C-alpha cells in the first residue's frame, strides 16, 4: 500500500489551473486490484503504464462534509481534557472552507481523499443476520488480515475448502484482525480467477459478531498538518493491518516535534480505537508518546503496547501472597524423596526459569530408572489469589532480545526454579526403561529433589561428542553439589542420549513430523542493550535429548488426564494443515523436482528428509526454503478443554493426546495441568476445574497470549537485526528466494533466517533498484523474474524459488526495519 500512500500525499499538494487533470502512474497489480476491487491480470511489461487517474470537478453534496464537522465538534465537546479557549466560529468556517475545497475534486477510480462518513456500508440487522445464517446465505468465521498486503483478508470457508478472500478494505467493512465476522459470498463474476484451478471465492463482511478486542491499541507516527485549520492529525500505524486514525493533536499538552522537511513526527505515539462508524478513517484517542522513532528502546515499547505485554503487572506487595518457606519434614509426609539421586538441569546459559531437571540411574537388571522432575509451581501459586489471577491473565513469559517479561514475579521465579545445591519441590514422572527405550512402567509423584548441577546445552554437547573421556576437569564446568562429580553427570547425560536417540527415531518412524527453523540470536551490550553481533542458534543433539524426555512426560500426563478427567482435561491440540494450501505448497515444490507426499504428517516428514539434511549441509539455502514453504499451510497448535466427541490428536507429534506439563514457571496452562494431576494424586478435587467452560476460558486466553508473545519475540529480533545493520552502515548477505511475484520477490536471509521483500520494479521509487530492468514470466510452472544488469541486455540473472541471491541490507530511514536491494553477485 506504499504506492497509494505516496499517491495520496502527492495529490493533496496538486494545484489545479484547468477543469481537469490526467495523471498516468505505474502501479503494481496488487494496487490496481485494490483500486478497482476486482481481479486484474498480471502485467508482464514493467515499463507499461497500467493506471490512469483523471481528476475532474465534482458536484459533490457538502452535507456529508457538514456531518464530519459536526462530528468533530461533538468529539471536542465530549473530551475531558482542558485546553485554551478557541475561536470556534472562525475555525468552523475555515474548516468548512477547507472541506468544500477538498470535495471540489475527485479521483477516478479512487475514493475521495476526504474522510467520507459513508465510505463503509452499514451492517446488516441482527435479525437479517440470523435469517441469512439459517438459510446458508451467510456464514461466520474469524478474519485474518494479510500482514504484508493489508488489502487482502481471509475467512475460513464453511465447507473447509479454500479460504474466502475479502478483497479490499471496503469489503472488509471495518473488521479487524481476529474479529469474528459474518460473511456473504459475492457473485461468481466478482471472484478471482473464476473457472480456473486458481479460482478464489470472494466475500464481504456484513456484520461483526465479536470483536477480538473492544479497544485496539494503535502504535505509529503522526502526520502533522500545521495551521489553525488542522486540529486533527493522522496516526500511521506500524501494523499495516490497522487503519490510519484521525487524532486530535490540538489538545496535546506538549509540542509535537516534526522531522525537517516532512509532516512526520519525530516520536512514536500510541492511541486507542474505541469504535468505528462508517467513516473511512476512524477517530482515535491519542494516549501517549513512546520515544523517538528508530530508537531501540522506543520501538521496543511500541512492541509492548502492540502485543499488550505488561512491563510491571504485579503490585509492589505481591510477596504477601507467596507461601512461607516449606518444611522438608512436613513435605516428606506427602512427597517422594529424590534428594540423593544425581539430578541436573540442562538449559541455555542465560536461563533463569529452570522448570525441569533429569536423572538417570543404571539398574542391576540392565534397565534404566529415569526421572523427569518438574518444578511444583502450584505449591507457590495458590488458586484464586491475586497472584494466581494476574498469572492466569498473563498466561506466559515473553522473551525479547534484551529482557524476559516473566509470567511470575522474579522473586517467585527464583523460589520455584530448580536451582542446584538446595532442596526444591517438584512433580516427578519416573520410568523404568529398557536399553531399547521401551517403557516397562511409569508413575507420577509429588517430590523433593536436590539438583547437583546447572548444566548448559554446550556442556552436555561436549559430553556427547567425547564419550570416551571418563575423568573431566571439574574447573571447566559448573560447580557440582551433593557429593557427585562432573563425570557422574557426563555418564548420566550419555545414558540419556542413547535412550533419546532411539526414542526420536521411533517417533519419526511412527509418523511424527518436525519442521525445524534455526532462530536468530542477538548478542547485546548488557549495559546499553545495544546489539553487538548476531548468529543463528542451531539445535544440537543436547537439545534433542531434552526435547525427547519433555515430549514423553507431556504425552504420559495427557494420557493420564484423558482417563481421569474425561471432560475437563487441559490439552494441546494440533489440527491437520489446511489441505488447499498444503496442495498448493506441494505443487510449488513439485515444479522444482521435490516430491512431497502430503497424505499424513509422517509421509510429509519422510518425503522432506530426502531433500533436507541439516543446517550444516551444502544445500542449507534449499533446506530452509523447503521448511518455510511446508510450514505455511500448518495450523497453530492450541490449548483446549478435552471434548470426547472431537479429534483431540496432535498432528505433528502423531499422538492421540498431548498437553503441556513441563514448563509451569513460564506457562499458565502447565500450572492447570499440575493442579489436575495433583488433585488426582491427593484425592482432593478442585471444584472450579470440574467445569469445562472454566478450562476453555483459560485455554482461549492462553492461546491469545502465547500467540502475542511469539509475535513480539520475533519482532524484537527483527528490530535488533535492523538496528545492528544500521550501526554497521549496511550489510551484504546471501539469501534464498522463497516466493516470486511480478514486481518483487520474498527471500530468506540465510545468516539470520529473516524474510525480506525485495522490489525489482525499476519504476518504483521504493525499490532503489541497481539493475536496469526486470521481466516477469512463468516458465514450466515456475514464476520467474529475469533481471537485466546492463543497457545492452547482455548481463542477465534469472530468479526463481530456491535461487541464491546477494542482497544489500540497509536500515530504513527513521524506523527499525530492514530494506533489501538486489545486487549483482560477481
Helices and strands as residue ranges (DSSP letters): H 2-12, E 20-25, H 29-36, E 51-57, H 63-78, H 88-103, E 105-108, H 126-134, E 138-145, E 152-155, E 164-167, H 169-172, E 180-185, G 188-190, E 203-210, E 216-223, E 232-237, E 245-248, E 264-273, E 283-292, H 296-306, G 316-321, H 328-331, E 336-337, E 343-347, E 356-362, E 368-375, G 377-379, H 386-394, E 398-399, E 404-405, H 410-416, E 423-433, E 439-450, E 453-456, H 457-465, G 474-476, H 486-509, E 519-524, E 531-537, H 541-564, E 570-573, H 579-590, H 601-608, H 620-632, E 638-641, H 668-682, G 687-690, H 692-727, E 731-740, E 744-749, E 754-759, E 773-779, E 782-788, E 796-799, E 804-811, E 818-823
